[in-house]
Amino acid sequence: MTAIPFFDMRGEVAAIRPAIDAAIARVLDHGGFVGGAEVEAFERALAAATGVARAVGTSSGTDALLTIAMALGWGPGDEVVTTPLSFFATVGAIVRVGARPVFADVDASLNADPQAVAAAVGPHTRAALLVHLFGRPAAWPALDVPIVEDAAQAIGAAPVRGVAAALSFFPTKNLGACGDGGAVLTDDPALADRIALLRNHGARPKYHHVAVGGNFRLDALQAAILGAKLPHLPAWTAARRARADRYRAGLADLPEVRVPVDDPRHVYHHFVVRAEARDRLRAHLAAAGIGTEVYYPSPLHLQPALAELGYRAGACPAAEAACAELVALPLYPSLPLAAVDRVVEQVRACYR
């Protein structure tokens, strides 16, 4: 029986291989591998596709978040409210600039509960960092502090509403590079200029450093590849939604598995369910040749690297409960619909 991998980019690449090959060849021919026209062209196309004034390419989604934190001046004595259910880069950007994360528990959407976010704001709160987890836009809290969006998993899910949004182009993302890459989206030209400065060691002009930044540049090769792929993103998003709908219909009446409630804006970076006896389900699917992943096995507030913050088990009970139940099923644009049906069949078989 043919295995169903959790993720497989080969079909996506094969469908547009001539365009990718041409983009790579173009960079190899002109030899401009760092910055330059390739990055600038992709930034313009990305801004137009996402409806923002400026897009600034970065070396990764992690560095997009970090550069936003640096550009906004977060530092010691500042608090930033965020979710306990995300990849570590979300909180890492806060801690790396010396600020303190304050965790607001999640709601049924698995994004931060907007009321919990508002309640977590205190006199030292500098901003809130909202995560659009798995591709679902987070509910927008009513706050008097700036909001930054971690949209690493949610390109195209919703217009940018905060002061800036961070994207990731890690290969598994909805718009994936052939390596690392990221971007910052913003309608604030001064903030965009600051981020562009910081991504290049704060140098303007060359060798004249007016700020301490870092090497956070997007490679020209990755920008060219992403530029070739960007026009196909709407079709790929539609394919993801179609497969998510098929999963939802096939598992809707299975009491042991709770499927995500649909949101028409959801771009389904992952299709994540809450499953009873999750480890048994994963073992059953693995035996059937079906890949799965757990996002995330432990919430951020209980990570050893953040122990000094003083959080203990029970501080964010909804996130903690979710981490014991969540499992992601295979989902990518080239996944055959018959494969979705087979996954559904095997999930149901596990609980018979």
BELUR-V715869 format. One record per residue. N is the residue number from 1. SS is DSSP state (hx for helix, st for strand, lp for the rest). PHI is phi as a letter, one per 30 degrees, with the letter a starting at -180 (none if undefined). Layout:
N:SS:PHI
N:SS:PHI
//
This chain:
1:lp:none
2:lp:d
3:lp:d
4:st:c
5:lp:d
6:lp:d
7:lp:b
8:lp:a
9:lp:d
10:hx:d
11:hx:d
12:hx:d
13:hx:d
14:hx:e
15:hx:d
16:lp:b
17:hx:e
18:hx:e
19:hx:d
20:hx:d
21:hx:d
22:hx:d
23:hx:d
24:hx:d
25:hx:d
26:hx:d
27:hx:d
28:hx:d
29:hx:d
30:hx:d
31:lp:i
32:lp:c
33:lp:c
34:st:b
35:lp:i
36:lp:i
37:hx:d
38:hx:d
39:hx:d
40:hx:d
41:hx:d
42:hx:d
43:hx:e
44:hx:d
45:hx:d
46:hx:d
47:hx:d
48:hx:d
49:hx:d
50:hx:c
51:lp:i
52:lp:c
53:lp:d
54:st:b
55:st:b
56:st:b
57:st:d
58:st:b
59:lp:d
60:lp:a
61:hx:d
62:hx:e
63:hx:d
64:hx:d
65:hx:d
66:hx:d
67:hx:d
68:hx:d
69:hx:e
70:hx:d
71:hx:d
72:lp:d
73:lp:i
74:lp:d
75:lp:a
76:lp:e
77:lp:j
78:lp:c
79:st:c
80:st:b
81:st:d
82:st:a
83:st:c
84:lp:d
85:lp:c
86:lp:a
87:lp:d
88:hx:d
89:hx:e
90:hx:e
91:hx:d
92:hx:e
93:hx:d
94:hx:d
95:hx:d
96:hx:d
97:lp:c
98:lp:j
99:lp:d
100:st:c
101:st:d
102:st:b
103:st:c
104:st:c
105:lp:d
106:st:c
107:lp:c
108:lp:d
109:lp:d
110:lp:i
111:lp:d
112:st:e
113:lp:d
114:hx:e
115:hx:d
116:hx:d
117:hx:d
118:hx:d
119:hx:d
120:hx:d
121:lp:d
122:lp:b
123:lp:d
124:lp:c
125:st:d
126:st:c
127:st:a
128:st:c
129:st:c
130:st:d
131:st:c
132:lp:c
133:hx:d
134:hx:i
135:hx:j
136:lp:c
137:lp:d
138:lp:d
139:lp:d
140:lp:c
141:lp:d
142:lp:d
143:lp:b
144:lp:c
145:lp:c
146:st:d
147:st:c
148:st:c
149:st:c
150:st:c
151:lp:c
152:lp:e
153:lp:c
154:lp:b
155:lp:d
156:lp:i
157:lp:d
158:lp:a
159:lp:d
160:lp:d
161:lp:c
162:lp:d
163:lp:d
164:st:a
165:st:b
166:st:c
167:st:c
168:st:c
169:lp:c
170:lp:e
171:lp:e
172:lp:d
173:lp:d
174:lp:e
175:lp:c
176:lp:c
177:lp:d
178:lp:c
179:lp:l
180:lp:d
181:lp:l
182:st:a
183:st:a
184:st:c
185:st:c
186:st:a
187:lp:c
188:lp:c
189:hx:d
190:hx:d
191:hx:d
192:hx:d
193:hx:d
194:hx:d
195:hx:d
196:hx:d
197:hx:d
198:hx:d
199:lp:d
200:st:b
201:lp:h
202:lp:i
203:st:c
204:lp:a
205:lp:d
206:lp:e
207:lp:i
208:lp:c
209:st:c
210:lp:c
211:lp:a
212:lp:c
213:lp:c
214:lp:a
215:st:c
216:lp:c
217:lp:d
218:lp:d
219:st:d
220:hx:d
221:hx:d
222:hx:d
223:hx:d
224:hx:d
225:hx:d
226:hx:d
227:hx:d
228:hx:d
229:hx:d
230:hx:e
231:lp:d
232:lp:c
233:hx:e
234:hx:e
235:hx:d
236:hx:d
237:hx:d
238:hx:d
239:hx:d
240:hx:d
241:hx:d
242:hx:d
243:hx:d
244:hx:d
245:hx:d
246:hx:d
247:hx:d
248:hx:d
249:hx:d
250:hx:d
251:hx:c
252:lp:e
253:lp:c
254:lp:c
255:lp:d
256:lp:d
257:st:b
258:st:c
259:lp:d
260:lp:d
261:lp:d
262:lp:d
263:lp:b
264:lp:d
265:lp:d
266:lp:e
267:lp:c
268:lp:h
269:lp:e
270:lp:b
271:st:c
272:st:c
273:st:c
274:st:c
275:st:b
276:lp:d
277:lp:h
278:hx:e
279:hx:d
280:hx:d
281:hx:d
282:hx:d
283:hx:d
284:hx:d
285:hx:d
286:hx:d
287:hx:d
288:lp:c
289:lp:i
290:st:c
291:lp:d
292:lp:b
293:st:b
294:lp:c
295:lp:b
296:lp:b
297:lp:d
298:lp:b
299:lp:d
300:hx:d
301:hx:d
302:hx:c
303:lp:d
304:hx:e
305:hx:d
306:hx:c
307:hx:e
308:hx:d
309:hx:d
310:lp:j
311:lp:d
312:lp:b
313:lp:e
314:lp:j
315:lp:d
316:lp:b
317:hx:d
318:hx:d
319:hx:d
320:hx:d
321:hx:d
322:hx:d
323:hx:d
324:lp:d
325:lp:b
326:st:d
327:st:b
328:st:c
329:st:c
330:lp:e
331:lp:a
332:lp:a
333:lp:e
334:lp:c
335:lp:d
336:lp:d
337:hx:d
338:hx:d
339:hx:d
340:hx:e
341:hx:d
342:hx:d
343:hx:d
344:hx:e
345:hx:e
346:hx:d
347:hx:d
348:hx:d
349:hx:d
350:hx:d
351:lp:c
352:lp:d
//
